[in-house]
Amino acid sequence: MTPIELAKFIDHTLLAPEATARDIVKLCEEANELKVAAVCISPSLLPIPHGLLSGEIAIACVTGFPSGAHTGATKAFEAAGAVENGSIEIDMVVNLGFVFNSMWLELGEEIAAVRTSISKTTKLKVIIESAALTDEQIIMSCRVAVANGADFVKTSTGFHKSGGASLHAVQLMRATVGDSVGVKASGGIRTRESAIAMIEA
């Protein structure tokens, strides 16, 4: 896989709470140079990338980030606002309390709330924090996400103390969702070799 081919799988991300407008401009310049798939930023910084990105680079935004402990209504409101401000991809963090307590109905309801708050053409990526979960919790979280309109299931925020993506988690997520939705690996991927292994999982 060439560097250009690999870049098409990457979201160039800046979610540090201290990120400034100048930082986002630099992020977009780097994204253009690298020809990545998207830039992913926080909601308050969304207006900045407009007119700065070339080609087909998408604008992605997070909701319920990074803890996922917000209400479903709050996540839906945040997602809708992000779309109004130009985001075409939403990365939603699930409520881990729902997952740990097997509250699958409630988990589905919050995902559905975000899904219905945004357009059908807006990609919804559901972040499950796979490193914090058992295999059974990963499987159930993925099933609930797919059943409630997710376009992708995503491993991690990169902010949770449990860590980021693992090859095992990505393989399990892919086996669970099949070809019905995408699987996104995020967090702790530091080498070209590990990135390619995740893509091929």
C-alpha positions as CSV (number, residue, x, y, z in Angstrom):
1,M,0.0,0.0,0.0
2,T,1.4,3.4,-1.0
3,P,1.5,6.4,1.3
4,I,-1.2,8.1,-0.8
5,E,-3.4,5.0,-0.7
6,L,-2.9,4.8,3.1
7,A,-3.8,8.4,3.6
8,K,-7.2,7.8,2.2
9,F,-8.0,5.8,5.3
10,I,-6.9,8.5,7.7
11,D,-8.8,11.3,9.5
12,H,-6.4,14.0,10.4
13,T,-7.6,14.9,13.9
14,L,-7.1,17.7,16.4
15,L,-9.4,17.4,19.5
16,A,-7.2,19.0,22.2
17,P,-9.3,21.3,24.3
18,E,-6.7,24.1,23.9
19,A,-6.7,23.9,20.1
20,T,-6.9,27.4,18.5
21,A,-8.0,28.7,15.1
22,R,-4.4,28.9,14.0
23,D,-4.0,25.2,14.9
24,I,-7.0,24.3,12.8
25,V,-5.6,26.2,9.8
26,K,-2.3,24.3,10.2
27,L,-4.3,21.0,10.4
28,C,-6.1,21.8,7.1
29,E,-2.8,22.7,5.4
30,E,-1.3,19.3,6.5
31,A,-4.5,17.5,5.4
32,N,-4.2,19.0,1.9
33,E,-0.5,18.0,1.7
34,L,-1.1,14.5,2.9
35,K,-4.4,14.0,1.0
36,V,-6.2,12.4,3.9
37,A,-9.8,11.3,4.0
38,A,-11.0,13.9,6.5
39,V,-10.2,16.4,9.2
40,C,-11.9,15.8,12.6
41,I,-12.3,18.7,15.0
42,S,-14.4,20.0,17.9
43,P,-17.8,21.6,17.3
44,S,-16.7,25.1,18.4
45,L,-14.0,25.2,15.7
46,L,-16.1,24.0,12.8
47,P,-16.5,27.2,10.8
48,I,-12.7,27.4,10.3
49,P,-12.0,24.6,7.7
50,H,-14.5,26.0,5.2
51,G,-12.6,27.0,2.0
52,L,-9.3,25.6,3.4
53,L,-9.6,22.0,2.3
54,S,-8.9,20.8,-1.2
55,G,-10.3,17.9,-3.2
56,E,-12.6,15.5,-1.4
57,I,-11.3,16.0,2.1
58,A,-14.3,15.8,4.4
59,I,-15.1,17.7,7.6
60,A,-15.9,15.5,10.6
61,C,-16.9,16.6,14.1
62,V,-17.4,14.8,17.4
63,T,-20.4,14.7,19.7
64,G,-20.5,13.5,23.3
65,F,-16.8,13.8,23.3
66,P,-14.7,12.5,25.0
67,S,-16.6,10.8,27.9
68,G,-19.9,9.9,26.2
69,A,-21.7,10.7,29.4
70,H,-23.9,13.4,27.9
71,T,-27.7,12.7,27.4
72,G,-28.8,11.4,24.1
73,A,-30.7,14.7,23.5
74,T,-27.6,16.7,24.1
75,K,-25.6,14.5,21.7
76,A,-28.3,14.9,19.1
77,F,-28.4,18.7,19.5
78,E,-24.7,18.9,19.2
79,A,-24.6,16.7,16.1
80,A,-27.4,18.7,14.4
81,G,-25.5,21.9,15.1
82,A,-22.3,20.5,13.7
83,V,-24.0,19.5,10.5
84,E,-25.5,23.0,10.2
85,N,-22.0,24.3,10.5
86,G,-20.7,22.2,7.7
87,S,-19.7,18.8,9.1
88,I,-20.6,15.8,6.9
89,E,-19.4,13.2,9.3
90,I,-20.3,12.8,13.0
91,D,-18.2,10.8,15.5
92,M,-20.4,10.0,18.4
93,V,-19.2,8.6,21.7
94,V,-21.5,6.1,23.4
95,N,-22.5,6.1,27.0
96,L,-20.3,3.5,28.5
97,G,-22.5,3.2,31.5
98,F,-25.2,1.8,29.2
99,V,-22.7,-0.7,27.9
100,F,-21.4,-1.8,31.3
101,N,-24.9,-2.3,32.6
102,S,-26.2,-4.1,29.5
103,M,-28.7,-1.3,28.9
104,W,-28.9,-2.0,25.2
105,L,-32.3,-0.4,24.7
106,E,-31.0,2.9,26.1
107,L,-27.9,2.6,24.1
108,G,-29.9,2.2,20.9
109,E,-32.1,5.1,21.8
110,E,-29.2,7.5,22.1
111,I,-27.7,6.4,18.8
112,A,-31.1,6.6,17.1
113,A,-31.5,10.2,18.6
114,V,-28.3,11.3,16.9
115,R,-29.1,9.5,13.7
116,T,-32.5,11.2,13.3
117,S,-31.0,14.6,14.2
118,I,-28.8,14.6,11.1
119,S,-29.3,14.1,7.4
120,K,-29.3,10.6,5.9
121,T,-26.2,11.6,3.8
122,T,-24.2,12.5,6.9
123,K,-22.0,9.6,8.0
124,L,-22.5,8.5,11.6
125,K,-19.5,6.9,13.3
126,V,-20.2,5.3,16.7
127,I,-17.2,5.2,19.1
128,I,-17.5,2.3,21.5
129,E,-14.1,2.5,23.4
130,S,-13.3,-1.1,22.6
131,A,-10.2,-1.3,24.8
132,A,-12.5,-0.8,27.9
133,L,-14.9,-3.6,26.9
134,T,-15.2,-7.3,27.0
135,D,-15.6,-9.2,23.7
136,E,-19.3,-9.7,24.4
137,Q,-19.7,-6.0,25.1
138,I,-17.9,-5.1,21.8
139,I,-20.2,-7.5,19.9
140,M,-23.4,-6.1,21.5
141,S,-22.4,-2.5,21.1
142,C,-21.7,-3.1,17.4
143,R,-25.0,-4.8,16.9
144,V,-26.9,-2.0,18.6
145,A,-25.0,0.6,16.6
146,V,-25.8,-1.0,13.3
147,A,-29.5,-1.6,14.2
148,N,-29.8,2.1,14.9
149,G,-28.3,3.6,11.8
150,A,-24.5,3.8,12.3
151,D,-22.5,4.0,9.1
152,F,-19.3,3.1,11.0
153,V,-18.3,1.5,14.3
154,K,-15.2,3.1,15.7
155,T,-12.8,1.7,18.3
156,S,-11.7,4.6,20.4
157,T,-11.6,8.3,21.2
158,G,-7.9,8.1,22.0
159,F,-8.7,9.8,25.3
160,H,-9.8,6.9,27.5
161,K,-7.4,5.5,30.0
162,S,-8.0,1.9,28.7
163,G,-6.1,2.7,25.5
164,G,-6.8,2.8,21.8
165,A,-7.4,0.3,18.9
166,S,-6.2,-3.3,18.9
167,L,-6.0,-5.7,16.0
168,H,-8.2,-8.1,18.0
169,A,-10.9,-5.5,18.6
170,V,-10.9,-4.5,14.9
171,Q,-11.2,-8.1,13.8
172,L,-14.0,-8.8,16.2
173,M,-15.9,-5.6,15.2
174,R,-15.5,-6.6,11.5
175,A,-16.7,-10.1,12.2
176,T,-19.7,-8.7,14.0
177,V,-20.9,-6.1,11.5
178,G,-19.8,-7.9,8.3
179,D,-19.9,-5.7,5.3
180,S,-23.0,-3.8,6.4
181,V,-21.0,-0.8,7.8
182,G,-17.5,0.4,8.1
183,V,-15.0,-0.3,10.9
184,K,-12.8,2.6,12.0
185,A,-9.6,2.0,14.1
186,S,-8.5,5.0,16.1
187,G,-6.1,5.6,19.0
188,G,-2.6,4.3,19.5
189,I,-1.8,3.4,15.9
190,R,1.8,4.7,15.6
191,T,3.3,2.7,12.7
192,R,2.6,2.1,9.0
193,E,2.6,-1.6,9.6
194,S,0.0,-1.5,12.4
195,A,-2.2,0.8,10.3
196,I,-2.1,-1.6,7.3
197,A,-2.9,-4.5,9.6
198,M,-6.0,-2.7,10.9
199,I,-7.1,-1.9,7.4
200,E,-6.7,-5.5,6.3
201,A,-8.4,-6.9,9.4
